[in-house]
Amino acid sequence: MQVTIEPSITRHSRGIRMSKRRLNRTGLPVLIALVLGFLGACASVPDPASYEKPASHALTDTQGTRLGQLVREGLGDIADQSAFYPLVDGMDAFVARMAVVAAAERSLDVQYYIWHNDTSGVLLVNELLKAADRGVRVRLLLDDLDTAGKDAFLARFDAHPNIEVRLYNPFGYRGSRGIGFAGDLKRLNHRMHNKSLTADNQVTVVGGRNIGNEYFGAVAHTAFQDLDVMGVGPVVGKVSTMFDRYWNSDVVVPVAAFGLDDGSSDDTLPQARAALEQRAAEYMDSDYVRAIRADGALERLQLSKMTFLRGRATLLYDSPDKVTATEITADTHLAPQLAPLFTEARGEVVIVSPYFVPGEKLVDFFGDLADKGVRVRIITNSLAANDVGLVHAGYMRYREALIRRGVEMYEYKPDPSQITRNKKWIGSSEASLHAKTMGSGHQRVFVGSFNLDPRSIALNTEMGILIENETVATQLHDSFDTMVGRQAYRVELVDGKLRWTDPGTDGQAIIYDTEPHTTWWQRFAAGTLSLIVPESML
């Protein structure tokens, strides 16, 4: 698949307290603002009877598209097996998405938790718009948490005759998300964390990356270590079926239902489009895009040159109705579907989970596996690397118990000198683990959006692909070995106290008796939160 990119077109509510003295000083205007804020929080989602929401489904007669022909010519008849190409490098992951969007002829089904208004986000939106211009049906499904301040743009984008935008579990109040949470926390605490992009029902990209510069190596001050896979074969139809379930779910609402002004009655729409095209043209001349060209990603990611690995694949995902489920079952929740990956493990289990809060049950579960002779190795973010300190506070509660039960624990270190990156691009000053992968023995690998924490298990919807391929599984184990050998602290108990061992860059290990590269305040704050924050808040 040869593509040239060219220019054209923790979210927790806080209570509000105010003393009598403060009220007297600030006066009536502040009181009115607060009252209006709480009234706004009570705004309701549009009544389904008040808007049209026609059901639509993935297109199936797409074998004759360019992507369909390329898949057939490159892989032949793969019967019941799918085929995958791992996307480890951020630039590759970005180019892959741009490529499949640019190659689409019939349909694009796009589902994301976060979509930033930055270089990568604008370029991908612009590519979606170009696809719609050439007649491609674009269905864009976004979680509503990240859309604050973007309503006008989404309404205008939705105004294109070949584009429809829908929102998962939307906020009735279209202002501050904090105010929205205050009025309806129980419902709105459930978010859609899924991430997929499918072109012509022939090629899909699934994994841990949202749409934003930090996920694609396009920002200098931070970098997320992440993983996606490009998939072809039967797994694509499974992803499309999942997308249809979400798209047509009662929990999903068309952006048009909110009655926002899309600007179609005046000059706003063409002006907005011109502004988008101008931004895209500027970004195409950015250091990041120049680095992509110099890196050779455009040449590597031609379908005829990519080496796909074949294997049976199972798509695991939460039901879109998880938001209303009252108990965790395999019918509505991903976690029970994933359990056999571990219970059937032989030899070794490796887990990469940036947000890891196992709870007592998973501590016992992994401990029992270790008792049976299964080597259990887990890597998560260190306190210094974690971009959500509250999650680390939850993880701290179980760290010693896991080690005592025989689980090998590693924590990702934010050392920029250890990041494997394209040296033509600006190096990062910070790094964080974001990949969510799990492997069993050297046979099966799970790649997706699922973290081993209470939020992924019980609250957010998640998805991922369980791949049966020895080469893919071996690659995961090898990359895990490389990561813990270069980019992680080994956490152990020595004389009853935690110790962090940094393997070092020159073979000289460095030992820490406290959380490495953190301040006393960070450690104090995390420790305090660990004692007081309910696990349901993590």
N, C-alpha and C positions, 0 to 999 in steps of 0.2 A: 504494500500500500504506500504509494509515493505521494506525499503531501508537501506543498510549499505554503508556509504561513505568510500571507500578504495582507497589507492593510486594506480595509474597506469597512464595509460595515462589519462566678457561679451564681449563677442566677437564683438568688434567694431573696424573697421579699423581706423588707425590714419594717418593723413596727414603727409607728410615729408617736413620740411622746412629747408633750409640751407642758411645761409648768405654768402656773398662773402668772408668775412674774414674767416669763418669756412671752406669754400671750399679751400681757399688757404692753410690753415693749414693741412687739411686732404689729399689734393692732388688728383691726378687722379684715384688711385685705388678705392677710395670711390665712386667717380662719376661713374666709370664703374660698380661697384656693384649695385648702385642705378638704373642705366639704365637697367642692366640685370634683376634686380628685377621687374621693371615695364614691361619689355618684358615678364618675366615669368608670370606676372599677366594676360597677354593677352592670355595665353595658353588656348586652347579650349578643351571642352569635346570631346571624340572620336565620330566621325561620326557614326551613327547607321548602315550605309552601310558597315562599315569597320570591324564589328564584328558580331558574332552569339549571339542571345539572344532568345533561344527557350522558348515559353510559357510553363508554368507548373502550375498545380493546386493541391489543397489539395486532399489527398487520401480519398475516402469515404467508401471503403470496409474494415473498421477497427474494426467492432464490435467484431470480434473474437480475437483481441489482448488481452493481459493481462489487459491492462487498460480498454478496452471495457468491458471485463467480470467483472472486479472489480466494475465498475460503475453500470453495470446492476444488479449485485448481491447486492450491497450496497443500491441502490436507487430504483430498480425495474423500472416499467414503469412510468415515470414522465410526460408523454404526452407532452403538450405544455409548461410546466414549466421547468426552469433550476434550478440548485441548487448551493449554494455558501458557501465557507468557508473563513471568513475574516482572513487575514494575517496581524496582527497588529505588532507583534514583529519582529524585523529585523532578528534574528536568524531563526525563523520559516519561514520567507519569503525566506531566502537563502536555507534552507533545502528543502522546497517545490519545488523550481526550480531544485535542484540537484536530487530530488526524481523522478520527472516526466521525466527528461531527462534520468535517469538511467533505468526507466521502459519502455521507448519507444521501440517499435519493428518495426514500419513501417516508421514513419515520425516525423520530428521536424521542426516547422516553428517558427523562432525567429526574433523578430523585436525590436531594441533598439536605443535610442538616444545617450547614453553614455555607453561605455564598457571599464572599467579601466583595466590596466595591473597590478593588485594587487592580493591579496589572493583570494578573491571571484571571480574575473574575470578569473584568471588562472585556478582555480578549475572547473569552469563552462565550459570553453573552453576545458579543458581536458576531461570532461564528454561528451561533444559533439563529440569529436574525438573518444572516446570509442564507442559511439553510432554508428558513421559512420563505425567503424571497424566491428561492428556486422551486418552491412547491412542496417542501418536506413538512409533514405534520409534526409539530413540536408540542409535546406535553411536558410541562415543567411542574414538578411537585416539590414544594419546599416546606420544611418545618417552619412554623410561624414565629418561633422565638427570635430568629435572626433577621426578621423582616422589618423591625422597627425603623421608621424613617424612610422606608423604601416603597411605601404604598403607591405613591404617584408613579414611580418608574414601573412597578409591576403592572399597574393598570394600563399604562401606555404600551408596555410590552405585550400584554394580553390582548390589546386592541388589534394586533396584527391578525388577519383572517386565518392564518395557518398556525397560530400559537394560542395555547390555552394554559393558564397558570392556576394552580390550585394550592391551597394551604392546609397543612395537617394540624388538626386540633387548634383552630385559630383563637386568638384573643378577640373578645367582643369589643373591648376598648382599644382603639388604634393608636393611642398615645404611649406613654411610658409602660414598659413591660412590668416594671415594679408595681405600678398601680394596678395593672391587670392581675398580677399574682395576688395582690392583697384582696381582691374581690372574688377570686375563684381558684385558690391555690390547689385544692385537691385535684381538680380536673387538669389545670394547666401545668402541673408538675410532671405530667406525662408528655414526653417529647419524641419526635421521630428522628432517630440517630442514623437511619439507613443512608447508604451512599452507593449509587449505581448510575451508569450512563450506558444506554443501549441504542445502537444504530441499526435500523432496518431489520430488527429482530435477527441479526446475523452476528454481531460482535457486541460484547459487553465489557465494561470496565467496572470492577467491584473491589472494594477494599476499605482501608481506614482513612483515606484522605477526604477532607472537605475541599471546597473551592476557596483558595486563598493563598497569598504569596508564601506564607510560612510553610505550607504543605508542599510547595513545588520548588523550594530552593531559590525563591525570587526576592528574598529580603535579607539584608546584611546582618541584622542584629539577632536573628533567631533562626533555628532550623529544627524541623521535626523529622526524626527517623521514622519512616513509615513504609507501608507496603500495600500495593494493589496488585491485582492480576487482570490481564486482558484475557477473556475467554471466548471460545467459539465452540460450535457444536450444540448438543442437546441442552447444555446448561443455560444457553441464551434464552431458549423458550421458557425455562423455569423462572428465570429472572423476570421475563416479560409477564408471566402469569402472576408473579408476586406483585409487580408494579400495577397490574390491572386491579388486583384486590385492593390495594391502597387507593388507587385513583378513583374507584367507584365506591369506596367505603363511606358510610354515614359520618365518619369522623373528619372527612375531608370536604372543604368548602371552596367553590370557585372564587377567585379574587374579585370577579365581577359582581358577586353577591353583595359585596360591601358598598356598592353604589358610589365608588370613588370616581372622581372626574378623570377620565382617561385622555382628555385634551383633544379628542377626535373632532370636536365641533369648532375648533379654532386652529390657530397656527402652532399650538403647543407641541403637537405630535411630530411634525417635521422638524421643528427646532430641536426637540429632544433627541431625535434620531441623528441630526447633524452633529449635535454635541457628543453623542456616543461615538460616532464615526471619527470625530476629531481626536477624542481621547484614545481610541484604539490605534489610530495612525501614529500618535505620539508614543504610545507604548511599543508599537512595532519597531520604533527606532531607539528603544531603551537598551541599557547595558545588558539587561537580562536576556532579551531576544537575541542580541548579538552574541552573548555567551552560548545560547542554544545552538546557533548556527556554527560557531567555532567548535563546539563540543562534538558535533557530528550526529546529534540525536535524530535529525531529520533523515539522515541516511540509514541509521540503525533501524528506525521504526518504519521500514517499508515491509509490508506483509510478506513479500516474496523472500525477504532476507531474514525474517525473524524465525527463530527456532522454537516452535511450540511443543510442549510436553503433554502427551496424551494420558488420559486416565478417567475413570468413572468419577462423577461429581454429584454431590447432593447439596441442594440449596436449603439452608436452614434459615428460618426467619420468624420473627414474632408476628402474630396476627395484628392487623391495624386496629382491631378492637381490643387490644391489650389494655387500652385506657379505661375500659369499663369492666375488665375481668376482675373477679373477686378472689381467685386463687390461681396458683402457678401450676399449669398443666401443659402437657406436650401439645395440646390442641391450640393453645394461644401463646405459649412462651417458647422461646428458643432454648433456654438453659436446659430443660429436660431432654431436648433433642440432641444436645451436644454431649450429654453425660457418657454415652457409649464410647466416645473417643478416648475417655480415660479408663472406664471400667474394663474395656477390652484391650487395654494397653499391654504390650509385652516389651520388657527391656527398659524403656525410657520414655518419659513424658517431658516435653519442654513447653513452657508457657511464656509468651511475651504479652504483658498487659500493663499499659502505662498507668491506668487507674486500677489498683488492686486492693480490695477490701473483702477478704474471704469470708469473714464470719466464722463462728465456731464450727458450723457444719462442714464447711469446706476445709477447715484446718484438720478436722477428723478424717474427712474424705481423702485428702492428700496424704495424711499420716498413715492411713490404712493401706494406701497404695505402696508407700515406702516400706511398710511392714511386710508386704507381700513380695518385696524384692524389686519393685519398680523404682528406677531412679527418677526422682521428680526434681526438675530444675525450673526455677521461676525468676524472671527478671522484670522489675518494675522501676519506676522513676525514683531516684534519690530525692531527699527533701530539697536539695539545691537545684535539681532538674525539674521537679514537678511544677507544672503551671497552675495547679489547683491544690494549694496547701491543705485545704480542708480534707481532701481525699487522703493525703499522706497521714493526716492525723488519725483517720480511721484505720489505715493500714498498720500504723505503729502498734495498735492494740494486739495484733496477732503475729507480729514478726518473731518474737521469742518462741511462741508456741509452735510455729511452723518449723523453726530450726530444731527445737527439741524433739519433734516428731520425725526428723530425718529428711526434711525438705531442704534442698540447697537454694539459698536465697542470694540474689544479686540485685544491685541497684545501679541504675544507669547514671553515669557521671557527666556533668555538663562541661567537659573539657574540649574546647574548640579544636585543639591540636589533634584530637582523636577522631574528628569527623572525617569520614571518607567522602570527599567532594571533588567536583571539577575545579581544579586550581585556577582555571581561567576566570572563574566567578569569585565574587567577594566572599571571603570566609566569614563564618558566624562567630559572634562573641558569646552566644548562648546556644544550648542544644537541649532538646527534650525528646523523650521517647514517645511515639504516638502510634506505632504499629501494634496491631492486635492479631497475633497469630498463635496457634497451638499445634503441636505435633505429637503424634503417638507412634513410638518406635520409629521405623524408617519406612512406613507405609502410607500414613494419612496425615494431612495438614488441613487446618481450618484457617481461612483468611477472611477477615471481615471487619465489622464495626464494633464487635462485642467485647466489652471489658468484663473482667471478673470482679464486679462490684455490685452493690445493691441496686444502683440506678439502672444498670444494663439488665440485671436479672428481673427486676420487678416493675420498673417504671418506664424507661424509654423503650421504644421499639428498636430492634437491631436486626442485622442480617449478615450472612457470610456463606462461603462455599467450602464444603468439606471435600477435599481432593484426594483421590487414591492414586498416588504415583510415587514410586520409590525415589526417583530422581528429585522431584520437588521436595519430598520429605527429607531426603539427605541434605539438600541445599539448605533447608531450614535449620537442621541440626548443625551443619557446618557454619552457617552465619551466626547461630547462637554461640557456638564455641569462639568464633572470632570476636563477637561483641563482648562476651564476658572476659575474654583474654586481653582486650584493649580498652573497652569503653565502660567498664562496670567495676563496682566494688563488690568483693565477696563479703557477705555479712555472716559472721559466725558468733557463737557464744564461747567465750574463754573465761574460765573461772566464774561462770554465772553472769558475765557482763558482755554486752555487745561490742564487737570489734569489726571495723571496716578495713579491708585490705585492697589497696590499689595496686594492680600488677606493675604499674609504672611503664615508662616508655623505653627504658634501657635495661630492663630485666631486674631492676632494683625495686622491690616491693616497698610501698609506703603504708604504714599502719596508722589508723585513726581510732581514738577511743570515744569520739563524739561524731555526730553527723558531719561528714566532710564538707568543707567549703560553705558552712553556714554560720550565721552570727548567733550569739547567745539568745538574742531576742527571737529569731526564727525558731530556735529549738524550744524556747519557753512557750511561744505561742502555739506551736504544733502540739507540744505535750499537754498544754492546758485544754486545747480543743479536743484532744484525744480523750480526755476525762469527762467532758461535759456534752459533746455534740451527739445527739441520737443518730444511730446508724441509718435511720430512715431519711435523714437529711443529706446523706452522702451521695 
